[in-house]
Amino acid sequence: MNIIITGSSGYVGSRIIDFLIENGHQVTGVDALPMHRTIESNAFRFIQADTTKPGPWQASLQSADTVVNLAGKNIFHRWTDKYKQKIYDSRVLTTRNIVNGLPEGKTMTLISTSAAGYYGSCGDDVLDETNGAGKDFLARVCVDWEKEALRAREKGARVVCARFGVVIGPNGGALSKMIPAYRLFVGGPLGNGRQWFPWINIEDLVNAIYFVMNNDDTAGPLNFCSPNPVRNNEFSKTLGNALNRPAFFRTPAFMLRLAAGELGDLLLNSQRAIPSRLVSSGFKFTYPHLPEALQASVV
């Protein structure tokens, strides 16, 4: 297959590129940032471009069998009004430009990232793909993000909106932000720690994307997260155990909001999301349980 990856320079994009090349596919990466490492393969080419703007990069979409859209500014940054606009534009405008650049009537697949943040904060409710959208900023971003992706159906494409949980894995992802605090003995739960935490190991995430890529029966929204979400308390304790560190340094909610602003509220959100449609489609997780997933991720 000829596969285009937007947002290819990030943690997930880099892992997917390696996997696809190893499995014999031709891959084109597109990103505003340069690749962080050289990929020595005739099966790979890279286009550096601002995907929030139309441009020559869209010509690569004409020959694609599959597009995996991972583009989006990192949300783990203080949310000023200016940065919130970047979060929105990097996702919604990029997706709009991808769909506008797709050929008419070609049999192809668009797998476009969304997030478990689509659901907002839902307490202890179990969330599958039938649940509606929340009302906070990230939920509104996800709604518009998915709306743009689903326009590709009008051109004949199969569209999957991949609602990612928090991605954990070695040498990057969410753990790269968490582990330093634990190594310094100041890691621990956020707020009261009772909020549900949807997560997925990077190996399962890559395998799930490839599974969906090759399974024409899957379309629409899919939760890309472990079938066993945990509360923040349990996640913190399990990560501490994996690092042989305590996890008793609790960050009170008011301090988190004071330090991180609106992002602090996001970190306190509760999303007990489960991958109902992935599981019912036959996908098998390598790391369905957190202890094994963290042991495989901590280096």
BALOBA-1460 file (C-alpha; in Angstrom, 3 decimals):
// residues 299
<rec num="1" residu="m" x="0.000" y="0.000" z="0.000"/>
<rec num="2" residu="n" x="0.938" y="3.623" z="-0.511"/>
<rec num="3" residu="i" x="0.386" y="5.286" z="2.877"/>
<rec num="4" residu="i" x="0.546" y="8.977" z="3.827"/>
<rec num="5" residu="i" x="1.214" y="9.916" z="7.465"/>
<rec num="6" residu="t" x="0.532" y="13.511" z="8.528"/>
<rec num="7" residu="g" x="2.071" y="14.502" z="11.847"/>
<rec num="8" residu="s" x="4.787" y="11.984" z="10.996"/>
<rec num="9" residu="s" x="7.545" y="13.525" z="13.127"/>
<rec num="10" residu="g" x="5.819" y="12.819" z="16.444"/>
<rec num="11" residu="y" x="6.079" y="9.859" z="18.782"/>
<rec num="12" residu="v" x="3.191" y="7.868" z="17.306"/>
<rec num="13" residu="g" x="4.037" y="8.798" z="13.714"/>
<rec num="14" residu="s" x="7.639" y="7.608" z="14.012"/>
<rec num="15" residu="r" x="6.569" y="4.241" z="15.418"/>
<rec num="16" residu="i" x="3.938" y="3.731" z="12.719"/>
<rec num="17" residu="i" x="6.414" y="4.575" z="9.943"/>
<rec num="18" residu="d" x="8.894" y="1.944" z="11.177"/>
<rec num="19" residu="f" x="6.133" y="-0.663" z="11.437"/>
<rec num="20" residu="l" x="4.760" y="0.023" z="7.949"/>
<rec num="21" residu="i" x="8.162" y="-0.047" z="6.256"/>
<rec num="22" residu="e" x="8.975" y="-3.348" z="7.998"/>
<rec num="23" residu="n" x="5.713" y="-4.715" z="6.594"/>
<rec num="24" residu="g" x="6.549" y="-3.775" z="3.011"/>
<rec num="25" residu="h" x="4.586" y="-0.568" z="2.470"/>
<rec num="26" residu="q" x="5.528" y="2.680" z="0.749"/>
<rec num="27" residu="v" x="5.248" y="5.559" z="3.236"/>
<rec num="28" residu="t" x="5.234" y="9.335" z="2.835"/>
<rec num="29" residu="g" x="5.573" y="11.440" z="5.970"/>
<rec num="30" residu="v" x="4.242" y="15.001" z="6.074"/>
<rec num="31" residu="d" x="4.952" y="17.386" z="8.956"/>
<rec num="32" residu="a" x="5.734" y="21.015" z="9.657"/>
<rec num="33" residu="l" x="8.630" y="19.836" z="11.837"/>
<rec num="34" residu="p" x="11.621" y="17.962" z="10.413"/>
<rec num="35" residu="m" x="11.995" y="14.273" z="11.155"/>
<rec num="36" residu="h" x="13.960" y="13.802" z="14.377"/>
<rec num="37" residu="r" x="16.024" y="11.027" z="12.819"/>
<rec num="38" residu="t" x="17.055" y="9.824" z="9.386"/>
<rec num="39" residu="i" x="15.100" y="6.893" z="7.968"/>
<rec num="40" residu="e" x="17.359" y="5.006" z="5.559"/>
<rec num="41" residu="s" x="14.819" y="3.321" z="3.320"/>
<rec num="42" residu="n" x="13.789" y="3.628" z="-0.304"/>
<rec num="43" residu="a" x="10.251" y="2.959" z="0.905"/>
<rec num="44" residu="f" x="10.089" y="6.311" z="2.725"/>
<rec num="45" residu="r" x="10.009" y="9.942" z="1.664"/>
<rec num="46" residu="f" x="9.383" y="13.061" z="3.705"/>
<rec num="47" residu="i" x="7.593" y="16.310" z="2.850"/>
<rec num="48" residu="q" x="8.054" y="19.248" z="5.209"/>
<rec num="49" residu="a" x="4.949" y="21.431" z="5.035"/>
<rec num="50" residu="d" x="2.497" y="23.396" z="7.149"/>
<rec num="51" residu="t" x="-0.581" y="21.195" z="6.802"/>
<rec num="52" residu="t" x="-2.871" y="23.883" z="8.236"/>
<rec num="53" residu="k" x="-2.478" y="25.568" z="4.838"/>
<rec num="54" residu="p" x="-3.262" y="24.252" z="1.376"/>
<rec num="55" residu="g" x="-0.147" y="23.618" z="-0.680"/>
<rec num="56" residu="p" x="1.848" y="21.319" z="-2.972"/>
<rec num="57" residu="w" x="1.934" y="18.663" z="-0.216"/>
<rec num="58" residu="q" x="-1.694" y="17.841" z="-1.031"/>
<rec num="59" residu="a" x="-0.631" y="16.348" z="-4.391"/>
<rec num="60" residu="s" x="0.767" y="13.326" z="-2.511"/>
<rec num="61" residu="l" x="-2.773" y="12.462" z="-1.403"/>
<rec num="62" residu="q" x="-3.868" y="11.651" z="-4.946"/>
<rec num="63" residu="s" x="-1.981" y="8.355" z="-5.026"/>
<rec num="64" residu="a" x="-2.663" y="7.293" z="-1.417"/>
<rec num="65" residu="d" x="-4.354" y="4.030" z="-0.531"/>
<rec num="66" residu="t" x="-4.502" y="5.058" z="3.139"/>
<rec num="67" residu="v" x="-3.989" y="8.346" z="4.963"/>
<rec num="68" residu="v" x="-3.231" y="8.292" z="8.695"/>
<rec num="69" residu="n" x="-3.797" y="11.779" z="10.072"/>
<rec num="70" residu="l" x="-1.893" y="12.329" z="13.332"/>
<rec num="71" residu="a" x="-1.282" y="16.074" z="13.058"/>
<rec num="72" residu="g" x="-1.947" y="18.257" z="16.086"/>
<rec num="73" residu="k" x="-0.166" y="20.580" z="18.488"/>
<rec num="74" residu="n" x="0.773" y="18.995" z="21.803"/>
<rec num="75" residu="i" x="-2.000" y="19.679" z="24.319"/>
<rec num="76" residu="f" x="0.416" y="19.480" z="27.279"/>
<rec num="77" residu="h" x="1.203" y="23.200" z="27.208"/>
<rec num="78" residu="r" x="-0.378" y="26.098" z="29.071"/>
<rec num="79" residu="w" x="-3.615" y="26.953" z="27.301"/>
<rec num="80" residu="t" x="-3.509" y="30.630" z="26.455"/>
<rec num="81" residu="d" x="-6.118" y="31.806" z="23.960"/>
<rec num="82" residu="k" x="-3.396" y="31.875" z="21.306"/>
<rec num="83" residu="y" x="-2.257" y="28.326" z="22.052"/>
<rec num="84" residu="k" x="-5.836" y="27.006" z="22.129"/>
<rec num="85" residu="q" x="-6.260" y="28.371" z="18.616"/>
<rec num="86" residu="k" x="-3.127" y="26.474" z="17.565"/>
<rec num="87" residu="i" x="-4.516" y="23.280" z="19.116"/>
<rec num="88" residu="y" x="-7.713" y="23.764" z="17.127"/>
<rec num="89" residu="d" x="-6.196" y="24.829" z="13.809"/>
<rec num="90" residu="s" x="-3.498" y="22.155" z="13.758"/>
<rec num="91" residu="r" x="-6.203" y="19.498" z="13.972"/>
<rec num="92" residu="v" x="-9.250" y="20.898" z="12.227"/>
<rec num="93" residu="l" x="-7.594" y="22.854" z="9.400"/>
<rec num="94" residu="t" x="-5.152" y="20.042" z="8.654"/>
<rec num="95" residu="t" x="-8.014" y="17.545" z="8.410"/>
<rec num="96" residu="r" x="-9.983" y="19.916" z="6.192"/>
<rec num="97" residu="n" x="-7.012" y="20.276" z="3.846"/>
<rec num="98" residu="i" x="-6.463" y="16.514" z="3.735"/>
<rec num="99" residu="v" x="-10.073" y="15.874" z="2.749"/>
<rec num="100" residu="n" x="-10.012" y="18.670" z="0.184"/>
<rec num="101" residu="g" x="-6.922" y="17.083" z="-1.357"/>
<rec num="102" residu="l" x="-8.322" y="13.553" z="-1.643"/>
<rec num="103" residu="p" x="-9.311" y="12.269" z="-5.074"/>
<rec num="104" residu="e" x="-12.977" y="11.793" z="-5.948"/>
<rec num="105" residu="g" x="-14.344" y="8.271" z="-6.131"/>
<rec num="106" residu="k" x="-11.161" y="6.376" z="-5.251"/>
<rec num="107" residu="t" x="-11.369" y="3.392" z="-2.909"/>
<rec num="108" residu="m" x="-9.155" y="4.453" z="-0.014"/>
<rec num="109" residu="t" x="-9.119" y="4.848" z="3.763"/>
<rec num="110" residu="l" x="-8.703" y="7.875" z="6.025"/>
<rec num="111" residu="i" x="-7.790" y="7.086" z="9.627"/>
<rec num="112" residu="s" x="-7.987" y="10.419" z="11.410"/>
<rec num="113" residu="t" x="-6.996" y="10.883" z="15.020"/>
<rec num="114" residu="s" x="-9.462" y="12.151" z="17.575"/>
<rec num="115" residu="a" x="-9.280" y="11.702" z="21.355"/>
<rec num="116" residu="a" x="-11.092" y="10.193" z="24.312"/>
<rec num="117" residu="g" x="-11.468" y="13.850" z="25.278"/>
<rec num="118" residu="y" x="-14.413" y="13.804" z="22.848"/>
<rec num="119" residu="y" x="-16.597" y="12.642" z="25.760"/>
<rec num="120" residu="g" x="-15.690" y="15.391" z="28.214"/>
<rec num="121" residu="s" x="-15.592" y="14.503" z="31.896"/>
<rec num="122" residu="c" x="-18.102" y="11.746" z="32.700"/>
<rec num="123" residu="g" x="-17.345" y="10.522" z="36.207"/>
<rec num="124" residu="d" x="-17.782" y="6.751" z="36.553"/>
<rec num="125" residu="d" x="-19.861" y="6.293" z="33.382"/>
<rec num="126" residu="v" x="-18.529" y="3.595" z="31.040"/>
<rec num="127" residu="l" x="-17.953" y="5.234" z="27.649"/>
<rec num="128" residu="d" x="-18.172" y="3.399" z="24.361"/>
<rec num="129" residu="e" x="-18.534" y="4.836" z="20.884"/>
<rec num="130" residu="t" x="-22.289" y="5.355" z="21.297"/>
<rec num="131" residu="n" x="-21.831" y="8.045" z="23.967"/>
<rec num="132" residu="g" x="-22.266" y="11.682" z="23.008"/>
<rec num="133" residu="a" x="-19.772" y="14.522" z="23.066"/>
<rec num="134" residu="g" x="-18.844" y="16.644" z="26.051"/>
<rec num="135" residu="k" x="-18.985" y="20.422" z="26.190"/>
<rec num="136" residu="d" x="-15.479" y="21.509" z="27.211"/>
<rec num="137" residu="f" x="-12.855" y="22.945" z="24.868"/>
<rec num="138" residu="l" x="-11.179" y="19.666" z="23.892"/>
<rec num="139" residu="a" x="-14.533" y="17.973" z="23.319"/>
<rec num="140" residu="r" x="-15.539" y="20.798" z="20.965"/>
<rec num="141" residu="v" x="-12.236" y="20.435" z="19.123"/>
<rec num="142" residu="c" x="-12.861" y="16.690" z="18.718"/>
<rec num="143" residu="v" x="-16.380" y="17.257" z="17.378"/>
<rec num="144" residu="d" x="-15.154" y="19.658" z="14.678"/>
<rec num="145" residu="w" x="-12.087" y="17.476" z="13.987"/>
<rec num="146" residu="e" x="-14.231" y="14.406" z="13.341"/>
<rec num="147" residu="k" x="-16.758" y="16.392" z="11.321"/>
<rec num="148" residu="e" x="-14.009" y="17.448" z="8.909"/>
<rec num="149" residu="a" x="-12.708" y="13.869" z="8.601"/>
<rec num="150" residu="l" x="-16.161" y="12.418" z="7.930"/>
<rec num="151" residu="r" x="-16.552" y="14.707" z="4.892"/>
<rec num="152" residu="a" x="-14.197" y="12.286" z="3.109"/>
<rec num="153" residu="r" x="-17.099" y="9.836" z="2.873"/>
<rec num="154" residu="e" x="-18.610" y="12.162" z="0.265"/>
<rec num="155" residu="k" x="-15.581" y="11.363" z="-1.927"/>
<rec num="156" residu="g" x="-16.014" y="7.619" z="-1.426"/>
<rec num="157" residu="a" x="-13.408" y="7.101" z="1.290"/>
<rec num="158" residu="r" x="-13.797" y="4.822" z="4.296"/>
<rec num="159" residu="v" x="-13.290" y="7.010" z="7.370"/>
<rec num="160" residu="v" x="-12.228" y="5.948" z="10.863"/>
<rec num="161" residu="c" x="-12.137" y="8.511" z="13.689"/>
<rec num="162" residu="a" x="-9.582" y="7.072" z="16.112"/>
<rec num="163" residu="r" x="-10.317" y="8.368" z="19.620"/>
<rec num="164" residu="f" x="-6.946" y="7.896" z="21.307"/>
<rec num="165" residu="g" x="-6.489" y="7.357" z="24.999"/>
<rec num="166" residu="v" x="-3.250" y="8.525" z="26.628"/>
<rec num="167" residu="v" x="-0.390" y="6.796" z="24.781"/>
<rec num="168" residu="i" x="2.255" y="5.131" z="26.928"/>
<rec num="169" residu="g" x="5.460" y="3.553" z="25.691"/>
<rec num="170" residu="p" x="9.240" y="3.717" z="25.950"/>
<rec num="171" residu="n" x="11.288" y="6.764" z="24.997"/>
<rec num="172" residu="g" x="8.451" y="9.221" z="24.547"/>
<rec num="173" residu="g" x="4.704" y="9.693" z="24.813"/>
<rec num="174" residu="a" x="2.983" y="10.650" z="28.044"/>
<rec num="175" residu="l" x="5.498" y="8.799" z="30.234"/>
<rec num="176" residu="s" x="8.284" y="11.134" z="29.154"/>
<rec num="177" residu="k" x="6.370" y="13.885" z="31.003"/>
<rec num="178" residu="m" x="5.614" y="11.737" z="34.073"/>
<rec num="179" residu="i" x="8.711" y="9.664" z="34.771"/>
<rec num="180" residu="p" x="11.102" y="12.517" z="35.735"/>
<rec num="181" residu="a" x="8.885" y="13.469" z="38.704"/>
<rec num="182" residu="y" x="8.742" y="9.862" z="39.912"/>
<rec num="183" residu="r" x="12.497" y="9.450" z="39.619"/>
<rec num="184" residu="l" x="12.822" y="12.531" z="41.849"/>
<rec num="185" residu="f" x="10.390" y="10.990" z="44.386"/>
<rec num="186" residu="v" x="7.704" y="13.629" z="43.725"/>
<rec num="187" residu="g" x="5.324" y="11.590" z="41.545"/>
<rec num="188" residu="g" x="1.766" y="10.781" z="42.526"/>
<rec num="189" residu="p" x="-1.950" y="11.210" z="41.844"/>
<rec num="190" residu="l" x="-3.609" y="14.354" z="40.523"/>
<rec num="191" residu="g" x="-6.453" y="15.848" z="42.551"/>
<rec num="192" residu="n" x="-8.371" y="13.192" z="44.467"/>
<rec num="193" residu="g" x="-7.067" y="10.528" z="42.087"/>
<rec num="194" residu="r" x="-10.511" y="9.027" z="41.481"/>
<rec num="195" residu="q" x="-10.796" y="10.204" z="37.876"/>
<rec num="196" residu="w" x="-10.681" y="7.446" z="35.250"/>
<rec num="197" residu="f" x="-7.642" y="7.362" z="32.991"/>
<rec num="198" residu="p" x="-7.994" y="5.875" z="29.470"/>
<rec num="199" residu="w" x="-4.607" y="4.625" z="28.256"/>
<rec num="200" residu="i" x="-3.091" y="2.501" z="25.501"/>
<rec num="201" residu="n" x="0.365" y="1.022" z="25.005"/>
<rec num="202" residu="i" x="2.136" y="2.272" z="21.871"/>
<rec num="203" residu="e" x="2.548" y="-1.280" z="20.522"/>
<rec num="204" residu="d" x="-1.187" y="-1.899" z="20.775"/>
<rec num="205" residu="l" x="-1.914" y="1.492" z="19.223"/>
<rec num="206" residu="v" x="0.248" y="0.798" z="16.179"/>
<rec num="207" residu="n" x="-1.178" y="-2.716" z="15.814"/>
<rec num="208" residu="a" x="-4.732" y="-1.367" z="16.117"/>
<rec num="209" residu="i" x="-4.142" y="1.215" z="13.394"/>
<rec num="210" residu="y" x="-2.762" y="-1.499" z="11.107"/>
<rec num="211" residu="f" x="-5.683" y="-3.775" z="11.994"/>
<rec num="212" residu="v" x="-8.195" y="-1.083" z="11.057"/>
<rec num="213" residu="m" x="-6.238" y="-0.248" z="7.926"/>
<rec num="214" residu="n" x="-6.734" y="-3.826" z="6.737"/>
<rec num="215" residu="n" x="-10.268" y="-4.381" z="8.018"/>
<rec num="216" residu="d" x="-12.734" y="-2.814" z="5.601"/>
<rec num="217" residu="d" x="-15.656" y="-3.514" z="7.931"/>
<rec num="218" residu="t" x="-14.516" y="-0.902" z="10.453"/>
<rec num="219" residu="a" x="-15.573" y="2.715" z="9.975"/>
<rec num="220" residu="g" x="-16.725" y="5.689" z="12.021"/>
<rec num="221" residu="p" x="-15.604" y="6.384" z="15.603"/>
<rec num="222" residu="l" x="-13.465" y="3.825" z="17.442"/>
<rec num="223" residu="n" x="-11.977" y="4.140" z="20.920"/>
<rec num="224" residu="f" x="-8.260" y="3.370" z="20.766"/>
<rec num="225" residu="c" x="-7.639" y="2.580" z="24.408"/>
<rec num="226" residu="s" x="-7.077" y="-0.398" z="26.678"/>
<rec num="227" residu="p" x="-10.171" y="-2.440" z="27.617"/>
<rec num="228" residu="n" x="-9.112" y="-1.870" z="31.249"/>
<rec num="229" residu="p" x="-9.019" y="1.841" z="32.108"/>
<rec num="230" residu="v" x="-7.856" y="2.641" z="35.636"/>
<rec num="231" residu="r" x="-8.340" y="5.446" z="38.107"/>
<rec num="232" residu="n" x="-5.544" y="7.983" z="38.394"/>
<rec num="233" residu="n" x="-4.689" y="6.636" z="41.868"/>
<rec num="234" residu="e" x="-4.089" y="3.167" z="40.458"/>
<rec num="235" residu="f" x="-2.126" y="4.457" z="37.486"/>
<rec num="236" residu="s" x="0.163" y="6.452" z="39.782"/>
<rec num="237" residu="k" x="0.736" y="3.512" z="42.134"/>
<rec num="238" residu="t" x="1.439" y="1.118" z="39.254"/>
<rec num="239" residu="l" x="3.873" y="3.518" z="37.605"/>
<rec num="240" residu="g" x="5.641" y="3.998" z="40.939"/>
<rec num="241" residu="n" x="5.974" y="0.225" z="41.311"/>
<rec num="242" residu="a" x="7.390" y="-0.107" z="37.793"/>
<rec num="243" residu="l" x="10.002" y="2.536" z="38.616"/>
<rec num="244" residu="n" x="10.616" y="1.269" z="42.161"/>
<rec num="245" residu="r" x="9.521" y="4.635" z="43.480"/>
<rec num="246" residu="p" x="6.759" y="5.762" z="45.859"/>
<rec num="247" residu="a" x="3.682" y="7.515" z="44.479"/>
<rec num="248" residu="f" x="2.518" y="9.507" z="47.483"/>
<rec num="249" residu="f" x="3.133" y="13.071" z="46.280"/>
<rec num="250" residu="r" x="-0.455" y="14.110" z="45.552"/>
<rec num="251" residu="t" x="-1.025" y="17.348" z="43.602"/>
<rec num="252" residu="p" x="-4.168" y="19.076" z="44.933"/>
<rec num="253" residu="a" x="-6.687" y="20.146" z="42.299"/>
<rec num="254" residu="f" x="-6.424" y="23.842" z="43.180"/>
<rec num="255" residu="m" x="-2.633" y="23.748" z="42.740"/>
<rec num="256" residu="l" x="-2.964" y="21.989" z="39.398"/>
<rec num="257" residu="r" x="-5.439" y="24.585" z="38.165"/>
<rec num="258" residu="l" x="-3.246" y="27.400" z="39.490"/>
<rec num="259" residu="a" x="-0.161" y="26.030" z="37.760"/>
<rec num="260" residu="a" x="-1.694" y="24.823" z="34.489"/>
<rec num="261" residu="g" x="-4.875" y="26.859" z="34.085"/>
<rec num="262" residu="e" x="-7.514" y="25.291" z="31.845"/>
<rec num="263" residu="l" x="-5.143" y="22.400" z="31.070"/>
<rec num="264" residu="g" x="-5.315" y="21.558" z="34.784"/>
<rec num="265" residu="d" x="-9.052" y="20.962" z="34.440"/>
<rec num="266" residu="l" x="-8.375" y="18.608" z="31.537"/>
<rec num="267" residu="l" x="-5.945" y="16.576" z="33.659"/>
<rec num="268" residu="l" x="-8.690" y="16.132" z="36.252"/>
<rec num="269" residu="n" x="-11.274" y="14.921" z="33.733"/>
<rec num="270" residu="s" x="-12.645" y="11.396" z="34.137"/>
<rec num="271" residu="q" x="-13.103" y="9.224" z="31.032"/>
<rec num="272" residu="r" x="-13.822" y="5.540" z="31.562"/>
<rec num="273" residu="a" x="-13.550" y="4.788" z="27.853"/>
<rec num="274" residu="i" x="-13.516" y="1.224" z="26.529"/>
<rec num="275" residu="p" x="-12.717" y="-0.025" z="22.980"/>
<rec num="276" residu="s" x="-16.031" y="-1.782" z="22.324"/>
<rec num="277" residu="r" x="-15.864" y="-1.619" z="18.533"/>
<rec num="278" residu="l" x="-12.202" y="-2.643" z="18.263"/>
<rec num="279" residu="v" x="-12.820" y="-5.679" z="20.463"/>
<rec num="280" residu="s" x="-16.034" y="-6.679" z="18.671"/>
<rec num="281" residu="s" x="-14.167" y="-6.415" z="15.352"/>
<rec num="282" residu="g" x="-11.683" y="-9.036" z="16.558"/>
<rec num="283" residu="f" x="-8.669" y="-6.961" z="17.608"/>
<rec num="284" residu="k" x="-6.529" y="-8.618" z="20.307"/>
<rec num="285" residu="f" x="-4.530" y="-6.472" z="22.731"/>
<rec num="286" residu="t" x="-0.956" y="-7.436" z="23.578"/>
<rec num="287" residu="y" x="-1.057" y="-5.262" z="26.710"/>
<rec num="288" residu="p" x="-4.640" y="-5.153" z="28.007"/>
<rec num="289" residu="h" x="-3.513" y="-4.657" z="31.638"/>
<rec num="290" residu="l" x="-1.568" y="-1.718" z="33.024"/>
<rec num="291" residu="p" x="1.240" y="-3.440" z="35.003"/>
<rec num="292" residu="e" x="2.538" y="-5.327" z="31.965"/>
<rec num="293" residu="a" x="2.083" y="-2.272" z="29.717"/>
<rec num="294" residu="l" x="4.145" y="-0.100" z="32.061"/>
<rec num="295" residu="q" x="6.846" y="-2.727" z="32.534"/>
<rec num="296" residu="a" x="7.236" y="-2.829" z="28.751"/>
<rec num="297" residu="s" x="7.385" y="0.986" z="28.619"/>
<rec num="298" residu="v" x="9.777" y="1.918" z="31.419"/>
<rec num="299" residu="v" x="13.395" y="1.945" z="30.327"/>
